[in-house]
Amino acid sequence: MTPSPWLRRTRQTTCLATRSPPAVDLYDLVEIECQRWKGKGVNIKYEVRGNRKGYKAGALKEGLKHDYVQECEFIAMFDADFQPESDFLLRTVPFLVHNPDIALVQTRWKFVNSDECLLTRFQEMSLDYHFKFEQEAGSIVYSFFGFNGTAGVWRIAAIDDAGGWKDRTTVEDMDLAVRTALKGWKFVYVGAVKVRSELPSTFKAYRFQQHRWSCGPANLFKKMLVEILESKKVSFWSKLHLLYDFFFVGKIAAHTVTFIYYCFAIPLSVFFPEIQIPLWGVVYVPTVITLCKALGSPSSFHLVILWVLFENVMSLHRIRAAVTGLLDAGRVNEWVVTEKLGDANKTKPAMEVLDAVKVIDVELTTPLVPKLKKRRIRLWDKYNCSEIFVGTCIIISGFYDLFYANKGYYIYLFIQGLAFLVVGFEYIGTRPPTPSAG
């Protein structure tokens, strides 16, 4: 969703809530809350732009154009489902005040619905690894790490120095972070500050999110390759880390190697006796890597095998998205807002007790939303056919190994193939609530 920037001054606080149309109930609540605080004397602004050009980057760029923003030094950004604590600015802004070379203070996400279903548990494990080992480790050794797009505080001067927000890719947050790093600015990660947020609990929403998170970085890598190489303010080793470790290995090769090795090479090897994969390559090395990655979420350690199987399945989706980004084709610029179910039953009654609710008079015979034509759902729209196809092929390989090849891979092949089928038929995650009649 479109984030709501919060702008802080030295002596007084200015809050700027921005959004893009069309409006939804959540934004109505934001407007009501802004009006309530304004009535208490707080310097707060609620802004609405008239178009969706540039999506999230466009909204942030538009928000920084207001005159009162020029008086501010820092901007804190939160996606609509994020819930920062009241002392968030007190625990983050001092890093920027006392360190003029720091452009960004990134905080950690804390998930309020991680126990909702198996899908959210898997996401928590992946993101905990990202925060603990990628961002915290990068911050400790003064290495580059990306901005997560929310729950961070930026120095406005650094944003301007880097050229501002750009909408050339679907990862405007990473784009800004890379350009800022090339200007010589530093980032700091503060894992002790945690901001509550929500994970997508439907598989459809998760797929759209992962497409954007995989396609966008690959597309950005293509567009910024020359710019990174020509940068004069960073060292050769910093460029190497950015190009090789961060982009190539982290955003492209990781998905490619995972799918080709675990979902293609091992199943295919059972049909060719001359292909022998050493035991250390099939068991020992993957086990060590998996255990190390699982250390980020000790409470979910018992789910590590299922998590690895699921990540192998998602590698198929991510590698396709990465190739789309590298080729700059197809769905490369697709922006779908990540659907999060939230807790609608608790937010609706809150509106009834607020005095600032505005009632819009409309004719009862005029629908607020045009009636949509019911589209015929085709088989390939209802299920994830690529996952079903790959899962079927892997299970066939398992049976061939069991009855003919005798390489002993069939146990892995059966459970990995089953994981593909579970995801293919979408027996994972929650189902969105059915809208009530009337």
C-alpha positions in Angstrom: 0.0 0.0 0.0 1.0 3.6 -0.4 3.2 4.6 2.6 2.5 7.5 4.9 5.6 9.7 5.4 6.2 11.4 8.8 8.3 14.5 8.8 10.1 15.7 11.9 11.5 19.1 12.8 13.9 20.0 15.5 11.4 21.9 17.7 8.1 20.7 16.4 6.8 17.6 14.6 5.0 17.8 11.3 3.1 14.7 10.1 2.3 14.3 6.4 0.0 11.5 5.4 -0.1 10.9 1.7 -2.0 8.5 -0.5 -3.1 7.8 -4.0 -6.7 7.3 -5.2 -8.8 5.2 -5.3 -9.7 5.7 -1.6 -10.4 2.7 0.7 -11.6 2.5 4.3 -8.1 2.4 5.6 -7.3 5.9 4.2 -10.6 7.3 5.5 -9.4 6.2 9.0 -6.1 7.9 8.4 -7.8 11.2 7.5 -10.1 11.0 10.5 -7.1 10.4 12.8 -5.2 13.3 11.2 -8.3 15.6 11.8 -8.5 14.4 15.4 -4.8 15.3 16.1 -5.1 18.6 14.3 -8.0 19.5 16.6 -5.5 19.0 19.5 -3.1 21.5 18.1 -0.6 19.1 16.4 1.0 20.4 13.2 -0.3 17.6 10.9 -1.2 17.6 7.2 -3.2 15.1 5.2 -2.5 15.2 1.5 -4.1 13.5 -1.5 -2.6 13.5 -5.0 -4.9 13.3 -8.0 -3.3 10.3 -9.9 -1.4 7.1 -9.4 1.5 7.9 -11.6 4.7 6.2 -10.4 2.8 4.3 -7.8 4.7 4.3 -4.5 7.7 6.3 -5.8 5.3 8.8 -7.3 3.5 9.3 -4.0 6.7 9.8 -2.1 8.1 12.2 -4.7 4.9 14.2 -4.7 4.9 14.3 -0.9 8.3 15.9 -0.8 7.3 18.8 -3.1 5.2 20.6 -0.4 6.6 23.9 0.9 6.6 22.8 4.5 8.7 19.8 3.8 11.6 22.1 3.0 11.8 23.1 6.6 12.3 19.5 7.7 15.5 17.4 7.9 14.3 13.8 8.1 11.5 11.7 6.8 10.3 8.4 8.4 8.3 6.1 6.2 5.8 3.4 7.0 3.6 1.2 4.8 -0.1 1.4 5.7 -0.1 -1.8 7.8 3.0 -0.8 9.9 2.4 0.2 13.6 5.5 2.1 15.0 5.8 2.6 18.8 5.4 6.1 20.2 9.1 6.4 20.9 10.2 5.4 17.4 11.6 8.8 16.4 13.4 9.1 19.8 15.2 5.9 19.2 16.1 6.4 15.5 16.6 10.1 14.7 19.6 10.6 17.1 21.6 8.4 14.8 21.1 10.9 12.0 21.5 14.0 14.2 24.9 12.9 15.6 26.3 11.3 12.5 26.1 13.6 9.4 27.4 10.9 7.1 24.4 8.6 7.8 21.6 8.8 5.3 19.3 6.0 6.5 18.3 4.3 9.8 16.6 1.0 9.0 14.7 -0.8 11.8 13.4 -4.4 12.0 10.0 -5.7 11.2 7.9 -7.6 13.8 5.0 -9.6 12.5 1.7 -9.6 14.2 0.3 -12.6 12.2 3.3 -14.9 11.9 1.4 -17.7 13.5 -1.7 -17.3 11.3 -0.8 -20.2 9.0 2.2 -22.2 7.6 2.7 -19.6 4.8 3.2 -16.7 7.3 5.6 -18.9 9.4 7.7 -19.5 6.3 7.8 -15.8 5.5 8.9 -15.0 9.0 11.8 -17.5 8.7 12.9 -16.0 5.4 12.6 -12.4 6.6 14.3 -13.1 10.0 17.3 -14.4 8.1 17.2 -11.3 5.9 17.3 -9.0 8.9 19.6 -10.9 11.1 22.3 -12.0 8.7 22.0 -9.7 5.7 21.2 -6.3 7.1 22.6 -6.5 10.6 25.8 -8.2 9.4 26.1 -5.6 6.6 25.6 -2.8 9.1 28.2 -4.1 11.5 30.9 -4.3 8.9 29.9 -1.0 7.3 28.8 -2.7 4.1 25.9 -1.8 1.9 22.5 -3.2 2.6 19.2 -2.2 0.9 16.4 -0.1 2.2 13.3 -2.2 2.9 10.9 0.5 1.7 9.3 1.0 5.1 10.1 1.4 8.9 13.1 3.5 8.1 14.2 7.1 8.6 15.9 9.0 5.8 17.9 12.2 5.8 16.1 14.4 3.2 19.4 15.9 2.0 20.7 12.4 1.1 17.5 11.7 -0.9 18.0 15.0 -2.8 21.7 14.3 -3.3 20.9 10.9 -4.9 18.4 12.4 -7.3 15.2 11.8 -5.4 12.6 9.0 -5.9 12.5 7.3 -9.3 9.8 5.0 -10.7 11.9 3.3 -13.4 11.5 -0.1 -11.5 9.1 -1.6 -9.0 11.8 -1.5 -6.3 12.0 2.3 -5.8 13.4 1.8 -2.3 16.3 -0.3 -3.5 16.9 2.1 -6.3 17.2 5.0 -4.0 19.4 3.1 -1.6 21.9 2.1 -4.3 22.1 5.6 -5.7 22.6 7.1 -2.2 25.4 4.6 -1.5 27.1 5.5 -4.7 27.2 9.1 -3.4 29.2 8.0 -0.4 26.4 8.0 2.2 26.3 5.4 5.0 23.4 3.3 6.4 22.8 1.9 9.8 20.5 -1.0 10.9 19.0 -0.8 14.4 17.5 -4.3 15.1 16.5 -3.4 18.7 13.8 -1.1 17.3 11.0 -3.3 16.0 7.9 -2.1 14.1 4.8 -4.3 14.0 3.5 -5.2 10.6 1.4 -7.8 8.8 2.5 -10.6 6.4 0.4 -11.5 3.4 -1.5 -14.7 4.4 -3.0 -15.6 1.0 -0.7 -17.4 -1.5 -2.0 -15.2 -4.4 -0.9 -12.0 -2.6 2.5 -13.6 -1.7 3.2 -14.6 -5.3 2.5 -11.0 -6.5 4.8 -9.7 -3.8 7.6 -12.1 -4.6 7.3 -11.4 -8.3 8.0 -7.7 -7.5 10.8 -8.4 -5.1 12.5 -10.7 -7.6 11.8 -8.9 -10.9 12.5 -5.4 -9.6 16.1 -6.0 -8.4 17.1 -7.9 -11.5 15.7 -5.0 -13.6 17.5 -2.5 -11.5 20.8 -4.4 -11.8 20.5 -4.2 -15.5 19.8 -0.5 -15.5 22.4 0.5 -12.9 25.3 -1.7 -14.0 27.2 1.0 -15.9 26.3 3.7 -13.3 27.8 1.5 -10.5 31.0 0.8 -12.5 31.5 4.5 -13.3 31.0 5.7 -9.8 33.9 7.8 -8.4 32.9 8.0 -4.7 33.1 4.3 -3.8 36.0 1.9 -3.8 36.5 -1.0 -6.1 35.7 -3.5 -3.3 32.4 -1.7 -2.6 31.5 -1.9 -6.2 32.4 -5.6 -6.3 30.3 -6.2 -3.2 27.3 -4.3 -4.7 27.5 -6.0 -8.1 28.5 -9.5 -7.2 27.3 -10.2 -3.6 24.2 -8.0 -3.4 22.8 -8.1 -6.9 24.2 -11.1 -8.8 24.4 -13.7 -6.0 21.7 -12.4 -3.7 19.1 -11.4 -6.3 19.7 -13.6 -9.3 22.1 -16.6 -8.8 20.5 -17.7 -5.6 17.1 -18.4 -7.2 18.8 -19.9 -10.3 21.1 -22.3 -8.5 18.4 -23.4 -6.1 15.9 -24.4 -8.9 18.4 -25.8 -11.3 20.2 -28.0 -8.7 17.4 -29.2 -6.5 14.5 -29.2 -8.9 16.2 -30.0 -12.2 19.6 -31.6 -11.9 18.9 -34.1 -9.1 15.6 -35.3 -10.7 17.2 -35.6 -14.1 20.2 -37.4 -12.8 18.1 -40.6 -12.0 17.6 -41.1 -15.8 21.3 -41.1 -16.6 23.5 -43.6 -14.7 26.6 -41.8 -15.8 25.6 -38.7 -13.8 26.8 -39.2 -10.3 26.1 -36.4 -7.7 28.4 -36.8 -4.7 26.8 -37.3 -1.3 28.3 -34.2 0.1 26.6 -32.2 -2.7 23.2 -33.8 -2.1 23.2 -34.0 1.7 26.0 -32.5 3.6 26.5 -29.0 2.1 22.7 -28.3 1.7 22.2 -29.4 5.3 24.8 -27.1 6.7 23.5 -24.1 4.6 19.9 -24.9 5.8 20.9 -25.1 9.4 22.8 -21.8 9.2 19.8 -20.0 7.6 17.4 -21.5 10.2 19.3 -19.9 13.1 17.5 -16.6 12.4 14.3 -18.1 13.7 15.0 -20.6 16.5 11.3 -20.9 17.4 10.5 -22.3 14.0 13.5 -24.6 13.8 11.2 -27.7 13.7 9.8 -26.4 10.4 13.1 -26.1 8.7 12.6 -29.0 6.3 9.2 -27.8 5.2 10.6 -24.3 4.8 13.4 -25.5 2.5 11.0 -27.5 0.4 8.7 -24.4 0.1 11.7 -22.1 -0.8 12.7 -24.6 -3.5 9.2 -24.4 -5.0 9.2 -20.5 -4.9 12.6 -20.5 -6.7 10.7 -21.4 -9.9 8.5 -18.3 -9.5 11.5 -16.1 -8.5 13.7 -17.2 -11.4 11.0 -16.5 -13.9 10.6 -13.0 -12.3 14.3 -12.4 -12.4 14.6 -13.3 -16.0 11.7 -11.0 -16.8 13.6 -8.2 -15.1 16.8 -8.9 -16.9 15.1 -9.0 -20.3 13.0 -5.9 -19.4 9.9 -7.6 -20.8 6.5 -9.0 -19.9 5.4 -8.2 -16.4 8.5 -6.2 -15.6 6.7 -3.0 -14.5 3.6 -4.8 -13.0 2.6 -3.2 -9.7 0.0 -5.1 -7.7 -0.6 -3.9 -4.1 0.1 -6.7 -1.7 -3.2 -7.8 -0.3 -3.3 -8.1 3.5 -6.4 -9.3 5.2 -5.9 -7.3 8.4 -8.6 -7.3 11.1 -11.6 -5.6 9.5 -14.0 -6.7 12.3 -12.0 -4.6 14.8 -11.5 -1.5 12.6 -15.1 -0.9 11.5 -16.6 -0.3 14.9 -13.9 2.2 15.6 -15.3 4.4 12.9 -18.7 4.6 14.6 -17.4 6.3 17.7 -15.5 9.0 15.8 -17.2 12.4 15.4 -15.3 13.4 12.3 -16.9 10.9 9.9 -18.1 12.6 6.8 -21.3 11.2 5.2 -21.6 11.3 1.4 -25.1 11.8 0.0 -25.7 9.6 -3.0 -28.8 8.3 -4.8 -29.7 4.9 -3.5 -30.2 3.7 -7.1 -26.7 4.7 -8.1 -24.0 2.1 -7.3 -20.8 3.4 -5.8 -18.9 0.7 -7.6 -19.9 -0.4 -11.1 -21.0 -3.9 -11.3 -18.3 -6.1 -12.8 -19.0 -8.7 -15.4 -18.3 -12.2 -14.1 -15.3 -13.5 -16.0 -15.1 -17.2 -16.8 -12.4 -18.8 -14.7 -10.2 -21.0 -16.7 -8.3 -24.0 -15.4 -4.9 -22.4 -15.7 -6.2 -19.3 -13.9 -7.5 -21.3 -10.9 -4.4 -23.3 -10.4 -0.6 -22.8 -10.7 0.0 -25.0 -13.7 3.8 -24.6 -13.8 4.2 -25.8 -10.2 1.9 -28.7 -10.9 3.9 -29.7 -14.0 7.2 -29.5 -12.3 5.9 -31.4 -9.3 4.5 -34.2 -11.5 7.8 -34.5 -13.3 9.8 -34.7 -10.0 7.4 -37.4 -8.6 7.8 -39.4 -11.9 11.6 -39.1 -11.4 11.1 -40.5 -7.9 9.3 -43.5 -9.1 11.9 -44.2 -11.8 14.6 -44.0 -9.1 12.7 -46.3 -6.8 12.1 -49.0 -9.4 15.0 -48.7 -11.8 17.9 -46.3 -11.0 18.2 -47.2 -7.3 20.2 -44.0 -6.5 18.3 -43.4 -3.3 17.0 -40.0 -4.2 13.4 -41.1 -4.3 12.5 -40.0 -0.8 13.6 -36.4 -1.4 12.0 -36.5 -4.9 8.6 -37.6 -3.5 8.4 -35.0 -0.8 9.8 -32.2 -3.1 7.3 -33.1 -5.8 4.5 -33.2 -3.3 5.5 -29.7 -2.1 5.2 -28.5 -5.7 1.7 -30.0 -6.0 0.6 -28.5 -2.7 1.6 -25.1 -3.9 0.3 -25.7 -7.4 -3.2 -26.5 -6.1 -2.8 -23.6 -3.5 -3.3 -25.8 -0.4 -1.2 -23.3 1.5 -2.0 -20.0 3.2 -5.5 -18.7 4.2 -8.5 -18.0 2.1 -9.8 -14.4 1.8 -13.1 -13.9 3.6 -16.2 -14.1 1.5 -17.9 -10.7 1.3 -21.2 -10.7 3.1 -24.4 -9.9 1.2 -25.8 -6.4 1.4 
